[in-house]
Amino acid sequence: MNAASNLNAGHEPTELTDLEHFRPFFDRNYPGLVRGLALMLGNSSDAEEVAQETFVRVLERWERVRAMDSPEGYLYAVGRNIVRKQRTRNRLIPFTGEHRSHDAEAGLIVKLDVLMAMESLEPKYRDTLVLHDWFGLTAEECGGILRISPGAVRVRLHRGRSRLRFRLGGEYDH
């Protein structure tokens, strides 16, 4: 069963047209969400699970979400909140470096040293970097998701990039 069919299990949208609008949104955003979550979490299997849970929650509120100025921003916020709650509950296994550097299923090719450097960052820096540098959100959008000011986002970006550069020997270019 693929991720798209998992979304429909037990959750029926109110109208067929809701699903017709949701499907392209899902197809467009699922791969990038999984890759971004994998950067936050350190592995793609946890990222797949969180992405599926994220899309289920978005589908449950799809009528309201699709009318938003940035449904993608809401999607990323939901995914990040799930990650944050799971980190708080210690339900996610910390990244150990024991994974394949090429994950064909997620279409994710990453260097082990970059993943390890990302994992070594405090979550507030890692999440800010993923939202801004990976998902391409503005400082204002990141601030809304993280519940901090755009100025605080820029400070986190600067500090996170500096720490990442240091850990990678000066080789991080966003």
C-alpha positions as CSV (number, residue, x, y, z in Angstrom):
1,M,0.0,0.0,0.0
2,N,1.5,3.4,-0.9
3,A,1.4,6.6,1.0
4,A,-1.4,8.1,-1.1
5,S,-3.7,5.1,-0.4
6,N,-2.9,5.2,3.3
7,L,-4.4,8.7,3.4
8,N,-7.8,7.5,2.4
9,A,-8.0,4.7,5.0
10,G,-10.6,5.6,7.5
11,H,-10.7,9.3,6.4
12,E,-13.3,10.3,3.9
13,P,-13.4,13.9,2.6
14,T,-16.8,15.5,2.6
15,E,-17.0,15.7,-1.2
16,L,-15.3,14.1,-4.1
17,T,-14.2,17.6,-5.2
18,D,-12.2,17.9,-2.0
19,L,-10.2,14.8,-2.9
20,E,-9.8,16.0,-6.4
21,H,-8.2,19.2,-5.1
22,F,-6.2,17.3,-2.4
23,R,-4.6,14.8,-4.7
24,P,-2.5,17.3,-6.7
25,F,-1.5,19.0,-3.5
26,F,-0.4,15.7,-2.1
27,D,1.5,14.7,-5.2
28,R,3.3,18.0,-5.4
29,N,4.3,18.2,-1.7
30,Y,4.8,14.7,-0.5
31,P,8.3,14.1,-1.8
32,G,9.7,17.4,-0.5
33,L,8.0,17.0,2.9
34,V,9.6,13.6,3.3
35,R,13.0,14.9,2.4
36,G,12.7,17.8,4.7
37,L,11.5,15.7,7.6
38,A,14.3,13.2,6.9
39,L,16.7,16.1,7.4
40,M,15.0,17.0,10.7
41,L,14.8,13.4,11.9
42,G,17.9,11.8,10.5
43,N,16.2,9.0,8.7
44,S,13.7,8.4,6.0
45,S,11.5,5.7,7.7
46,D,10.5,8.1,10.6
47,A,10.1,10.9,8.0
48,E,7.7,8.7,6.0
49,E,5.6,8.0,9.1
50,V,5.5,11.6,10.1
51,A,4.7,12.7,6.5
52,Q,1.8,10.3,6.3
53,E,0.4,11.5,9.7
54,T,0.9,15.1,8.5
55,F,-1.1,14.5,5.4
56,V,-3.9,12.7,7.2
57,R,-4.3,15.7,9.5
58,V,-4.3,18.1,6.6
59,L,-6.8,16.0,4.7
60,E,-9.1,16.0,7.8
61,R,-9.1,19.9,7.6
62,W,-8.7,20.1,3.8
63,E,-11.7,22.4,3.2
64,R,-10.3,25.0,5.5
65,V,-6.6,24.4,4.6
66,R,-7.1,24.7,0.8
67,A,-8.6,28.2,1.3
68,M,-5.5,29.4,3.2
69,D,-2.9,31.8,1.6
70,S,-0.2,29.1,2.0
71,P,-1.5,25.6,2.4
72,E,2.1,24.4,2.1
73,G,3.1,26.5,5.1
74,Y,0.3,24.9,7.1
75,L,1.5,21.5,5.9
76,Y,5.1,22.2,7.0
77,A,3.8,23.6,10.4
78,V,1.8,20.4,11.0
79,G,4.8,18.2,10.2
80,R,7.1,20.2,12.3
81,N,4.7,20.1,15.2
82,I,4.4,16.3,15.0
83,V,8.2,16.1,15.0
84,R,8.4,18.4,18.0
85,K,5.8,16.5,20.0
86,Q,7.5,13.2,19.2
87,R,10.8,14.6,20.3
88,T,9.3,15.7,23.5
89,R,7.8,12.3,24.2
90,N,11.2,10.7,23.1
91,R,9.3,8.5,20.7
92,L,11.8,9.0,17.9
93,I,15.1,7.1,18.0
94,P,18.0,9.5,17.8
95,F,20.1,9.4,14.6
96,T,23.0,7.0,15.0
97,G,24.6,7.2,11.5
98,E,23.4,3.7,10.7
99,H,21.5,4.1,7.5
100,R,22.0,4.0,3.8
101,S,23.4,7.2,2.3
102,H,21.1,6.6,-0.7
103,D,17.4,6.1,0.0
104,A,15.8,5.3,-3.4
105,E,12.3,5.1,-2.0
106,A,12.3,8.7,-0.8
107,G,14.5,9.8,-3.7
108,L,16.9,11.2,-1.1
109,I,20.6,11.2,-1.7
110,V,22.5,12.7,1.2
111,K,26.0,12.6,2.5
112,L,26.4,10.9,5.9
113,D,28.5,13.8,7.2
114,V,25.8,16.4,6.3
115,L,23.1,14.3,8.1
116,M,25.3,13.9,11.1
117,A,26.1,17.6,11.2
118,M,22.3,18.4,10.9
119,E,21.5,16.0,13.7
120,S,24.1,17.5,15.9
121,L,22.4,20.9,15.7
122,E,19.9,21.9,18.4
123,P,16.4,21.3,17.0
124,K,15.6,25.0,17.0
125,Y,18.4,25.6,14.5
126,R,17.8,22.4,12.5
127,D,14.1,23.1,12.1
128,T,14.7,26.7,11.1
129,L,17.3,25.7,8.5
130,V,15.0,23.1,7.0
131,L,12.0,25.4,6.8
132,H,13.9,28.2,5.3
133,D,16.7,26.7,3.3
134,W,15.0,23.4,2.3
135,F,11.3,24.3,2.0
136,G,12.1,27.8,0.8
137,L,9.8,29.6,3.3
138,T,10.4,33.3,4.1
139,A,11.6,34.5,7.5
140,E,8.0,35.7,8.1
141,E,6.5,32.3,7.2
142,C,9.1,30.5,9.3
143,G,8.4,32.8,12.2
144,G,4.6,32.0,12.0
145,I,5.3,28.3,12.1
146,L,7.9,28.5,14.8
147,R,6.0,31.1,16.8
148,I,9.0,33.5,16.8
149,S,9.6,36.9,15.2
150,P,11.2,37.1,11.7
151,G,14.2,38.7,13.3
152,A,14.6,35.7,15.6
153,V,14.4,33.5,12.5
154,R,17.2,35.4,10.9
155,V,19.3,35.0,14.0
156,R,18.6,31.3,14.2
157,L,19.5,31.0,10.5
158,H,22.8,32.8,11.0
159,R,23.7,30.8,14.1
160,G,22.6,27.5,12.6
161,R,24.5,28.0,9.4
162,S,27.6,29.0,11.3
163,R,27.4,25.9,13.4
164,L,26.8,23.7,10.4
165,R,29.7,25.3,8.5
166,F,31.9,24.7,11.5
167,R,30.9,21.0,11.8
168,L,31.3,20.5,8.0
169,G,34.7,22.2,7.9
170,G,33.4,25.4,6.2
171,E,31.5,23.6,3.5
172,Y,27.9,24.5,4.0
173,D,26.3,26.6,1.3
174,H,22.6,27.2,1.6
